């Protein structure tokens, strides 16, 4: 399956009062990497995939100024959903690992089939 690597620098706005990343920063980075993966496959429609499930493990601290890489790949493509596995690496060490399941929806917000072209591109 195709994957994408997205370099990220931890910005001050990504941190909490304790000086470590706020948990939502990792989710934003994963979403940005997901969108870049889809763009790299020629898929421009990014707004029809709301989140259904998120699972995240924080394994090591990340602080302001750290340079990290977010790696993401689709791990499963269902009838109406795509599940991505992702991790945030600092110097090759996994600091955050997660999965995100998105549901493909129609104009009314109802689940609909993942387009065949996207299914093929992700496999």
Long-range contacts (C-beta under 8 A, 24 or more apart in sequence): 1-73, 1-74, 1-75, 1-122, 1-123, 2-37, 2-40, 2-41, 2-73, 2-74, 2-121, 2-122, 3-37, 3-71, 3-72, 3-73, 4-33, 4-34, 4-36, 4-37, 4-40, 4-71, 4-72, 4-73, 5-33, 5-69, 5-70, 5-71, 6-32, 6-33, 6-36, 6-69, 6-70, 6-71, 6-72, 7-67, 7-68, 7-69, 8-32, 8-67, 8-68, 8-69, 8-70, 8-88, 9-65, 9-66, 9-67, 9-68, 10-62, 10-63, 10-64, 10-65, 10-66, 10-67, 10-68, 11-64, 12-64, 14-64, 15-63, 15-64, 19-63, 19-64, 20-61, 20-62, 20-63, 21-61, 21-62, 21-63, 23-56, 23-58, 25-62, 26-56, 26-58, 26-88, 26-96, 26-98, 27-54, 27-56, 27-98, 29-68, 29-70, 29-88, 30-70, 30-72, 30-84, 30-86, 30-88, 30-98, 30-100, 31-100, 32-70, 33-70, 33-71, 33-72, 33-86, 34-72, 34-84, 34-86, 34-100, 34-102, 37-72, 37-73, 37-74, 37-84, 38-118, 41-118, 41-121, 41-122, 42-121, 43-117, 43-118, 43-121, 48-104, 48-105, 48-106, 49-82, 49-102, 49-103, 49-104, 49-105, 50-102, 50-103, 50-105, 50-109, 51-100, 51-101, 51-102, 52-81, 52-101, 52-102, 52-103, 53-99, 53-100, 53-101, 54-98, 54-99, 54-100, 54-101, 55-98, 55-99, 56-96, 56-97, 56-98, 57-96, 57-97, 57-98, 58-95, 58-96, 59-94, 59-95, 59-96, 59-97, 60-90, 60-93, 60-94, 60-95, 60-96, 61-95, 62-88, 62-90, 62-95, 62-96, 66-90, 68-95, 74-122, 74-123, 75-99, 77-114, 77-119, 77-122, 77-123, 78-114, 79-113, 79-114, 80-104, 80-111, 80-112, 80-113, 80-114, 81-111, 81-114, 82-114, 82-118, 82-122
